[in-house]
């Protein structure tokens, strides 16, 4: 009996211990807390993950579509905010775990992006018609197997969703079962109840569903009381470089008057606010203004005037809202595209790869510059210039001065900017013929200035320090008074004659300023682009043969050109005799007009026994003062079969006969 009593006592103690354990376990596994009221939710904001409740108290991934029959790229990812306070996603990240690969950053929010309280946020696959406007877009494709992690700006995992055979750490509980093709994975309960179920088990919290993408402008779920409506009206398309208006309309159907309304409208970074409602606060990325009171059943509209840049793009317009009585209401996501019209050439040049339309005046016609099997020419407007390259060669009849419109795409080839027509010759339209454009006179530019002048018609001045001939071109250096050098590339297809050019002479060269393989060059187009520069003097030039046989007759001439800008009368030159028994020669020019030239030619018979050289002299004297004269050096004529080799070589780095046609003689070695 004693043992039986002890046994009963022991059993009672054991039951008490088990009951205590069960009570402790019950404290750990309590039933999910009730859904917070709107007032309670409003305090949660961007709360940390609560992994014990069945209703989310933080942002969650609410729906995922990973393709559809016939279009594997039809994809989107939707987020849901179960709190009543908007959350700025700036700094948040969405990671994607593809099968058998390392996780990748699918999307990172780099600028402000609001997900409304009790609202959604939609990331759409770029370029895909998912049935709703995306708040933003991603480009990486999703696989039939995979998982997502949503990280806040501190790098903490806020939510994770995996489907099919997802990798560990990229699902909660168990992955979602495979859905049929075309179905999405949607978090429960869905519809007007929102998407806030979160038992930390993806398999239980998600179900296969017909895709219903929702963005930040869709109606909150569930719909709170006192909700105001806001809408944004704008043109669907706008011509670049023009202005348009946003019309913001607030409607109050809440059943009560609203006071102290705050309206906020994000402004795209490329847009400029020109005008806004009175008292508006124009911030860097948005316009904010207030309405003192809006009666129940009333509406109010204001406009914001926007200036657009000279570029092409399209963008969605999410994130605008009205806030009143502690409740923020977001409007439907809008859309706008900048398209049509003609861009300034300077703006088009910065759109590498983009298709653009520009208008300009032709500064270099086809045929003068080598272009392989195609043709090329240059155009310019008030903002800049650019090369037009036509690969097929179908465009070959534009002329300097023509005003043209061209639609094509921008491409960089060997650091040269090209505008390539989309369709030749249809996308090159001659609007009208016109006069030759006037080059822009510039100082020789430094590197920073040069890039801005690329493709433009310019004029530069300097001293010619080098002139070399190659198979298909002439190459020269022009140096200005500050020591800066510009490379001159003269294509022989231009048929420009360089015989009159002299190293050491001052010139004014015009042409297209271009870049090739990282080096800048000036490319003259025609003979008129090479102009010698002269001091305000009378320039006298002496022309005579370099060699002549003894006993022959030679002609030599003096050419006087008046660069003083004034007419001159009775200009006289006196020349020393060519032989000891000769007499002085005198040449008088009765009238020498500005830029006019007079020529005097003399003949000389060389004695049969003459050898060595004969010197044809510069003038001994002139009626003009020395400061008004530019005289030539004495000219040496070699008597015999030609110019000796030693004379051709000269004593300097360059032959004194450079680019001259001479006869010489010697023994072949």
ZIPE-V8530 format. One record per residue. RES is the residue in three letters. SS is DSSP state (h for helix, s for strand, l for the rest). OMEGA is omega as a letter, one per 30 degrees, with the letter a starting at -180 (* if undefined). BURIAL is 1 if it has 24 or more other C-alpha atoms within 12 Angstrom, else 0. Layout:
BEGIN
res & ss & omega & burial
RES & SS & OMEGA & BURIAL
RES & SS & OMEGA & BURIAL
END
This chain:
BEGIN
res & ss & omega & burial
UNK & l & a & 0
UNK & h & l & 0
UNK & h & l & 0
UNK & h & l & 0
UNK & h & l & 0
UNK & h & a & 0
UNK & h & l & 0
UNK & h & l & 0
UNK & h & l & 0
UNK & h & l & 0
UNK & h & l & 0
UNK & h & l & 0
UNK & h & a & 0
UNK & h & l & 0
UNK & h & l & 0
UNK & h & l & 0
UNK & h & l & 0
UNK & h & l & 0
UNK & h & l & 0
UNK & h & l & 0
UNK & h & a & 0
UNK & h & l & 0
UNK & h & l & 0
UNK & h & l & 0
UNK & h & l & 0
UNK & h & l & 0
UNK & h & a & 0
UNK & h & a & 0
UNK & l & a & 0
UNK & l & l & 0
UNK & l & a & 0
UNK & l & l & 0
UNK & l & l & 0
UNK & l & l & 0
UNK & l & a & 0
UNK & l & l & 0
UNK & l & l & 0
UNK & h & a & 1
UNK & h & l & 0
UNK & h & a & 0
UNK & h & a & 1
UNK & l & a & 1
UNK & l & a & 0
UNK & l & l & 1
UNK & l & a & 1
UNK & l & a & 1
UNK & l & l & 1
UNK & l & a & 0
UNK & l & l & 1
UNK & l & a & 1
UNK & l & l & 1
UNK & l & a & 0
UNK & l & l & 1
UNK & l & l & 1
UNK & s & a & 1
UNK & l & l & 1
UNK & l & l & 1
UNK & l & a & 1
UNK & l & l & 1
UNK & s & l & 1
UNK & s & a & 1
UNK & s & l & 1
UNK & s & a & 1
UNK & s & l & 1
UNK & s & a & 1
UNK & s & l & 1
UNK & s & a & 1
UNK & s & l & 1
UNK & l & a & 0
UNK & l & l & 0
UNK & s & a & 0
UNK & s & a & 0
UNK & s & l & 1
UNK & s & a & 1
UNK & s & l & 1
UNK & s & l & 1
UNK & s & a & 1
UNK & s & l & 1
UNK & s & l & 1
UNK & s & l & 1
UNK & l & a & 1
UNK & l & l & 1
UNK & l & l & 1
UNK & l & l & 1
UNK & l & l & 1
UNK & l & l & 1
UNK & s & l & 1
UNK & s & a & 1
UNK & l & a & 1
UNK & l & a & 0
UNK & l & l & 0
UNK & l & a & 1
UNK & s & l & 1
UNK & s & l & 1
UNK & s & l & 1
UNK & s & l & 1
UNK & s & l & 1
UNK & s & l & 1
UNK & l & l & 0
UNK & l & l & 0
UNK & l & l & 0
UNK & l & l & 0
UNK & l & l & 0
UNK & s & l & 0
UNK & s & a & 0
UNK & s & a & 1
UNK & s & l & 1
UNK & s & l & 1
UNK & l & a & 1
UNK & l & l & 0
UNK & l & a & 0
UNK & l & l & 1
UNK & l & a & 1
UNK & s & l & 1
UNK & s & a & 1
UNK & l & l & 1
UNK & l & a & 1
UNK & l & a & 1
UNK & l & a & 1
UNK & s & l & 1
UNK & s & a & 1
UNK & s & l & 1
UNK & s & a & 1
UNK & s & l & 1
UNK & s & a & 1
UNK & l & l & 1
UNK & l & a & 0
UNK & l & a & 0
UNK & l & a & 0
UNK & l & l & 1
UNK & l & l & 0
UNK & l & l & 1
UNK & l & l & 1
UNK & l & l & 1
UNK & l & l & 1
UNK & s & a & 1
UNK & s & l & 1
UNK & s & a & 1
UNK & l & a & 0
UNK & l & a & 1
UNK & l & l & 1
UNK & l & a & 1
UNK & l & l & 1
UNK & l & l & 1
UNK & l & l & 1
UNK & s & a & 1
UNK & s & a & 1
UNK & s & l & 1
UNK & s & l & 1
UNK & s & a & 1
UNK & s & l & 1
UNK & l & a & 1
UNK & l & l & 0
UNK & l & l & 0
UNK & l & l & 0
UNK & l & l & 0
UNK & s & a & 1
UNK & s & l & 1
UNK & s & l & 1
UNK & s & l & 1
UNK & s & l & 1
UNK & s & l & 1
UNK & s & a & 1
UNK & l & a & 1
UNK & l & a & 1
UNK & l & l & 1
UNK & l & l & 1
UNK & l & a & 1
UNK & l & l & 0
UNK & l & l & 1
UNK & l & l & 1
UNK & l & a & 1
UNK & l & l & 1
UNK & l & l & 1
UNK & l & l & 1
UNK & s & l & 1
UNK & l & a & 1
UNK & l & l & 1
UNK & l & l & 1
UNK & l & l & 0
UNK & l & l & 0
UNK & l & l & 1
UNK & s & l & 1
UNK & s & l & 1
UNK & s & a & 1
UNK & s & l & 1
UNK & s & a & 1
UNK & l & g & 1
UNK & l & a & 1
UNK & l & l & 1
UNK & h & a & 1
UNK & h & l & 0
UNK & h & a & 0
UNK & l & a & 1
UNK & l & a & 1
UNK & l & a & 1
UNK & s & a & 1
UNK & l & l & 1
UNK & l & a & 1
UNK & l & l & 1
UNK & l & a & 1
UNK & h & a & 1
UNK & h & a & 1
UNK & h & a & 1
UNK & h & a & 1
UNK & s & l & 1
UNK & s & l & 1
UNK & s & a & 1
UNK & s & l & 1
UNK & s & a & 0
UNK & l & l & 1
UNK & l & a & 1
UNK & l & l & 1
UNK & l & l & 1
UNK & l & a & 1
UNK & l & l & 1
UNK & l & l & 1
UNK & l & a & 1
UNK & l & l & 1
UNK & l & l & 1
UNK & l & f & 1
UNK & l & a & 1
UNK & l & l & 1
UNK & l & l & 1
UNK & l & l & 1
UNK & l & a & 1
UNK & l & l & 1
UNK & l & l & 1
UNK & s & l & 1
UNK & s & l & 1
UNK & s & a & 1
UNK & s & l & 1
UNK & s & l & 1
UNK & l & l & 1
UNK & l & l & 0
UNK & l & l & 0
UNK & s & l & 0
UNK & s & l & 1
UNK & l & l & 1
UNK & l & l & 1
UNK & l & l & 1
UNK & l & l & 1
UNK & s & l & 1
UNK & s & a & 1
UNK & s & l & 1
UNK & s & l & 1
UNK & s & a & 1
UNK & s & a & 1
UNK & s & l & 1
UNK & s & l & 1
UNK & s & a & 1
UNK & l & l & 1
UNK & l & a & 0
UNK & l & a & 1
UNK & l & l & 0
UNK & l & l & 0
UNK & l & l & 0
UNK & s & a & 1
UNK & s & l & 0
UNK & s & a & 0
UNK & s & l & 1
UNK & s & l & 1
UNK & s & l & 1
UNK & s & a & 1
UNK & s & l & 1
UNK & s & l & 1
UNK & l & l & 1
UNK & l & a & 1
UNK & l & a & 0
UNK & l & a & 0
UNK & l & l & 1
UNK & s & l & 1
UNK & s & l & 1
UNK & s & a & 0
UNK & s & a & 0
UNK & l & l & 1
UNK & l & a & 1
UNK & l & l & 0
UNK & l & a & 0
UNK & l & l & 0
UNK & s & a & 0
UNK & s & a & 1
UNK & l & a & 0
UNK & l & a & 0
UNK & l & a & 0
UNK & s & l & 1
UNK & s & l & 1
UNK & s & l & 1
UNK & s & a & 1
UNK & s & l & 1
UNK & s & a & 1
UNK & s & a & 0
UNK & s & l & 0
UNK & s & a & 1
UNK & l & l & 0
UNK & l & a & 0
UNK & l & a & 0
UNK & l & l & 0
UNK & s & a & 0
UNK & s & a & 1
UNK & s & l & 1
UNK & s & l & 1
UNK & s & l & 1
UNK & s & a & 1
UNK & s & a & 1
UNK & s & l & 1
UNK & s & a & 1
UNK & l & l & 1
UNK & l & l & 1
UNK & l & l & 1
UNK & l & l & 1
UNK & l & l & 1
UNK & s & l & 1
UNK & s & a & 0
UNK & s & l & 1
UNK & s & a & 1
UNK & s & l & 1
UNK & l & l & 1
UNK & l & l & 1
UNK & l & a & 1
UNK & s & l & 1
UNK & s & a & 1
UNK & s & l & 1
UNK & s & l & 1
UNK & l & l & 0
UNK & l & a & 1
UNK & s & a & 1
UNK & s & a & 1
UNK & s & a & 1
UNK & s & a & 1
UNK & l & a & 1
UNK & l & l & 1
UNK & l & l & 1
UNK & s & a & 1
UNK & s & l & 1
UNK & s & l & 1
UNK & s & l & 1
UNK & s & a & 1
UNK & l & l & 1
UNK & l & l & 0
UNK & l & l & 0
UNK & l & l & 1
UNK & s & l & 1
UNK & l & a & 1
UNK & h & l & 1
UNK & h & l & 1
UNK & h & a & 1
UNK & h & a & 1
UNK & h & a & 1
UNK & l & a & 1
UNK & l & a & 1
UNK & l & l & 1
UNK & l & a & 0
UNK & l & l & 1
UNK & s & a & 1
UNK & s & l & 1
UNK & s & l & 1
UNK & s & l & 1
UNK & s & l & 1
UNK & s & l & 1
UNK & s & a & 1
UNK & s & l & 1
UNK & s & l & 1
UNK & s & a & 1
UNK & l & a & 1
UNK & l & l & 1
UNK & l & a & 1
UNK & l & l & 1
UNK & l & a & 1
UNK & l & a & 1
UNK & l & l & 0
UNK & l & l & 0
UNK & l & a & 0
UNK & l & l & 0
UNK & s & l & 1
UNK & s & l & 1
UNK & s & a & 1
UNK & s & l & 1
UNK & s & a & 1
UNK & s & l & 1
UNK & l & a & 1
UNK & l & a & 0
UNK & l & a & 1
UNK & l & a & 1
UNK & s & a & 1
UNK & s & l & 1
UNK & s & l & 1
UNK & s & a & 1
UNK & s & a & 1
UNK & s & a & 1
UNK & l & a & 1
UNK & l & a & 0
UNK & l & a & 1
UNK & l & l & 0
UNK & l & a & 1
UNK & l & a & 1
UNK & l & l & 1
UNK & l & a & 1
UNK & l & l & 1
UNK & l & a & 1
UNK & l & l & 1
UNK & l & l & 1
UNK & s & a & 1
UNK & s & l & 1
UNK & s & a & 1
UNK & s & l & 1
UNK & s & a & 1
UNK & s & a & 1
UNK & s & a & 1
UNK & s & l & 1
UNK & s & l & 1
UNK & s & l & 1
UNK & s & l & 0
UNK & l & l & 0
UNK & l & l & 0
UNK & s & l & 1
UNK & s & a & 1
UNK & s & l & 1
UNK & s & a & 1
UNK & s & l & 1
UNK & s & l & 1
UNK & l & a & 1
UNK & l & l & 0
UNK & l & f & 0
UNK & l & a & 1
UNK & l & a & 0
UNK & l & l & 1
UNK & s & a & 1
UNK & s & l & 1
UNK & s & a & 1
UNK & s & l & 0
UNK & s & l & 0
UNK & l & a & 0
UNK & l & l & 0
UNK & l & l & 0
UNK & l & l & 0
UNK & l & l & 1
UNK & l & a & 1
UNK & l & l & 1
UNK & s & l & 1
UNK & s & a & 0
UNK & l & l & 1
UNK & l & l & 1
UNK & l & a & 1
UNK & l & l & 1
UNK & l & a & 0
UNK & h & a & 0
UNK & h & l & 0
UNK & h & a & 0
UNK & h & a & 1
UNK & h & l & 1
UNK & h & a & 1
UNK & h & a & 1
UNK & l & l & 1
UNK & l & a & 1
UNK & s & l & 1
UNK & s & a & 1
UNK & s & l & 1
UNK & s & l & 1
UNK & s & a & 1
UNK & s & l & 1
UNK & s & l & 1
UNK & s & l & 1
UNK & s & a & 1
UNK & s & l & 1
UNK & s & l & 1
UNK & s & a & 1
UNK & s & l & 1
UNK & s & l & 0
UNK & l & a & 0
UNK & l & a & 0
UNK & l & a & 0
UNK & s & l & 1
UNK & s & l & 1
UNK & s & a & 1
UNK & s & l & 1
UNK & s & l & 1
UNK & s & a & 1
UNK & s & a & 1
UNK & l & a & 1
UNK & l & l & 0
UNK & l & l & 0
UNK & l & l & 0
UNK & l & a & 0
UNK & s & l & 1
UNK & s & a & 1
UNK & s & l & 1
UNK & s & l & 1
UNK & s & a & 1
UNK & s & l & 1
UNK & s & a & 1
UNK & h & l & 1
UNK & h & l & 0
UNK & h & a & 1
UNK & l & l & 0
UNK & l & a & 1
UNK & l & a & 0
UNK & l & a & 1
UNK & l & a & 0
UNK & l & a & 0
UNK & l & l & 1
UNK & l & l & 1
UNK & l & a & 1
UNK & l & a & 0
UNK & l & l & 1
UNK & s & a & 1
UNK & s & l & 1
UNK & s & a & 1
UNK & s & l & 1
UNK & s & l & 1
UNK & s & l & 1
UNK & s & l & 1
UNK & s & a & 1
UNK & s & l & 1
UNK & s & a & 1
UNK & s & a & 0
UNK & l & l & 0
UNK & l & a & 0
UNK & s & a & 0
UNK & s & a & 1
UNK & s & l & 1
UNK & s & a & 1
UNK & s & l & 1
UNK & l & a & 1
UNK & l & a & 1
UNK & l & a & 1
UNK & h & a & 1
UNK & h & l & 0
UNK & h & a & 1
UNK & s & a & 1
UNK & s & l & 1
UNK & s & l & 1
UNK & l & a & 0
UNK & l & l & 1
UNK & l & a & 0
UNK & l & a & 0
UNK & l & l & 1
UNK & s & a & 1
UNK & s & l & 1
UNK & s & l & 1
UNK & s & a & 1
UNK & s & l & 1
UNK & s & a & 1
UNK & l & l & 1
UNK & l & l & 1
UNK & l & l & 1
UNK & s & l & 1
UNK & s & l & 1
UNK & l & l & 1
UNK & l & l & 1
UNK & l & a & 0
UNK & l & l & 0
UNK & s & l & 0
UNK & s & l & 1
UNK & s & l & 0
UNK & s & a & 1
UNK & s & l & 1
UNK & s & a & 1
UNK & s & a & 1
UNK & s & l & 1
UNK & s & a & 1
UNK & s & l & 1
UNK & l & a & 1
UNK & l & a & 1
UNK & l & l & 0
UNK & l & l & 0
UNK & l & a & 0
UNK & s & a & 1
UNK & s & l & 0
UNK & s & l & 0
UNK & s & a & 1
UNK & s & l & 1
UNK & s & l & 1
UNK & s & a & 0
UNK & s & l & 1
UNK & l & l & 0
UNK & l & a & 0
UNK & l & l & 1
UNK & l & a & 0
UNK & l & a & 0
UNK & l & a & 0
UNK & l & a & 0
UNK & l & l & 0
UNK & l & l & 0
UNK & s & l & 1
UNK & s & a & 0
UNK & s & l & 1
UNK & s & l & 1
UNK & s & a & 1
UNK & s & l & 0
UNK & s & l & 0
UNK & s & a & 1
UNK & l & l & 0
UNK & l & l & 0
UNK & l & l & 0
UNK & l & a & 0
UNK & s & l & 0
UNK & s & a & 1
UNK & s & l & 0
UNK & s & a & 1
UNK & s & l & 0
UNK & s & l & 0
UNK & s & a & 0
UNK & s & l & 1
UNK & s & a & 0
UNK & l & l & 1
UNK & l & a & 0
UNK & l & a & 0
UNK & l & a & 0
UNK & l & l & 0
UNK & l & l & 0
UNK & l & a & 0
UNK & s & l & 1
UNK & s & l & 1
UNK & s & l & 1
UNK & s & a & 1
UNK & l & l & 1
UNK & l & a & 1
UNK & l & l & 1
UNK & l & a & 0
UNK & s & l & 0
UNK & s & l & 1
UNK & l & a & 0
UNK & l & l & 1
UNK & l & a & 0
UNK & h & a & 0
UNK & h & a & 0
UNK & h & a & 1
UNK & s & l & 1
UNK & s & a & 1
UNK & l & l & 1
UNK & l & l & 0
UNK & l & l & 0
UNK & l & a & 0
UNK & s & a & 1
UNK & s & l & 1
UNK & s & l & 1
UNK & s & l & 1
UNK & s & a & 1
UNK & l & a & 1
UNK & l & a & 0
UNK & l & a & 1
UNK & l & l & 1
UNK & l & a & 1
UNK & h & a & 0
UNK & h & l & 0
UNK & h & l & 1
UNK & h & a & 1
UNK & h & a & 0
UNK & l & a & 0
UNK & l & a & 0
UNK & l & l & 0
UNK & l & a & 0
UNK & l & l & 0
UNK & l & l & 0
UNK & l & l & 0
UNK & l & a & 1
UNK & l & l & 0
UNK & l & l & 0
UNK & l & l & 0
UNK & l & a & 0
UNK & l & l & 1
UNK & l & l & 0
UNK & l & a & 0
UNK & l & l & 0
UNK & l & a & 0
UNK & l & l & 0
UNK & l & a & 0
UNK & l & * & 0
END
